[in-house]
Amino acid sequence: MNASLRTGVLALDRRTTSVALNLACLLLAVICCLGLWQVVARFVLSQPSTWTEEAMRRLLIWCVMLGVVVAFRRGALVSVDLMLRVSRGWWRQAVRALITLVSLAFLLALMWFGIELVWRVRFQTFASMELSMAWAYAALPVGAALAVLAVLAQHIDPMNEELENAQ
């Protein structure tokens, strides 16, 4: 691979993975605050919130898809962990190539069907909010696209933190 292309992919991945991690953490904090508000509204104020549970579910989709980007980049997939731990030499390179190809195939399929899903639900709104369902389901193709970059970066420059820390 061309050195400048490699450097560009890794630099772009560093930025996108960092943004994905920070956004996932922020969304998790928002979800916790919404959950707290839901409990306070229901049991303290006796005025149940009609929109918090639905918002929490939709934000959780985004949180998971952004977290997947970080997991792919850091090599934090359990089944892949085991295969890499037991392989050596050329077999390890073959396993890494297979992992990359299967991951890319899965993510590209997720992106394709995610785009279709977003297109289908674009006119539907949430039951408790006047917001298009497409905003929630857009997490699938966006997360998958960012994860494709993370998988490519992981293949170019392996970062197996989970594998190195395993006992």
N, C-alpha and C positions, 0 to 999 in steps of 0.2 A: 504494500500500500504506500502511496505517495506520502512523504513525511509531512508536507504542508496540509494535506487532506486529513491525515491522522491527527495532527495538532489542532486543526479546525474542529473536527468532530469531538475531540476530547474537551476543548474549550467550551463549545456549545453545550455539551453534555454537563459539564461542571456547573454552568449557569442554570440550565433547565432543572437539573436534579436539585440544586440548592433552592430554587424557587418552589419546586414541587414539595420539598420537605418542609419549608417554612409555611407554605399555604396549608399543607395537611395538618401541621401543628396548630395553626391559627384556627382552622375549621374545627378541629377537635375541641379547642377551648370554647369556641362559639357554641358547639353542640352541648358541652357541659353547662354553659350558662343558660342555654335554652331549657335544658332539662331541669336545672335548678328553678328557673322561672316557672316552669310548668307545675312543679311541686308546690311552690309558694302560692301561685295563683289558685290552685285547686284546694289545698288544705289550709292555707292561712287566710286567703282573701275570699274563699268560697266562690270564686269566679273562674272556672276552668278556661284555660287558653285554648282557643279553637285551632290555632295555626302552628303551635310550637312542635307538636309531634310530627306533623307532616314535614315541616322545615327540617327537623332533625334527621328524618329518614333520608331526605334528598341530599342534605349536606354530608351525610355519612357515605353516600355513593361517591361524591367528589373526594372525600377524605381517603377512602379506600383506593380509588384509582390513582390519586397522587402518591399515596404510600407505595403502591405497586411499582411506580417508577423508581423509587429509592431502593426497594427490595431487589429489583432486577439489576440495578447498577452495582449494588454491593454484593451480589451473588448470594443473597440470603434465602434461597429456595431449598427447602429441606431435601427433596428427592434428588436434586442436582448435587447437593452437598455430599450425599452418600456415594453417588457415582464418581464424583471427583476425588473423594477421599481414598477410594480403593484402586484408582487407575494411576498408571505411571507411564512415562516416555511417550511414544507415538500414540499409544492407546488413549492417553489423557488428552492429547490434541484432537483425536477423533471424537472423544466424548464431548469436549468443549465445542467442536464444530457442530455436532449433532444437537447439543443443547441450544446453540445459537439458532440453528435452522428451525427447530421445532418451536422455539419461543417466538421467532419472527413470524412463522406461519400462523400461530395462534393469535398473535397481536394484530396481524394484518386482517385476519378473519374478524376479530373483535372490532377493529376499526371499520371495516366494510359494513358489517351488520349494525354497528352502532350508528353509523351515518344514516342507514336506512331507517332505523328506529327513531332517530331524531326527526327525520323528515316526516314519518308517519304521525308522530304525536305533536307536531308543531302547532296544531290548532286546538289541542286539548289543554285545559287549564287544571291546576290543582283544585281539589274540592274546597279547601279553605282559603285559598289565595288566588287572586287574579293574576296568575303568572303561568306562562306556557310550560308545559311538561318538558318541552325540548331543552330547557335550561338544565334540568336534572339529568336527563339522559345524554346530554352532550359530554358528560364526564367520561362515557365509554370511549368514543373516538378520540377525544383529547388526551385522556390518560394512555390509551393504546399508542397513539402517535408519539407521545413523550417517552413511553416505555420502549418503543422501537429504537429510538436514539440511545436510550440507556443500554439496551441489549447489544447494539453495535459497539458502543464504548466499552462495555464489559468484555466483549470479544477481543477488541483491540488492546485494551489495557486491563487485564483481570484484576478485580478487587474483591477477593473472597474473604472478607472480614469474618463472616460466620465460620467458614472452613478453617481459618487460621486460629480462631478462638475455641474451636470444638475440642473436646477431650477425647 
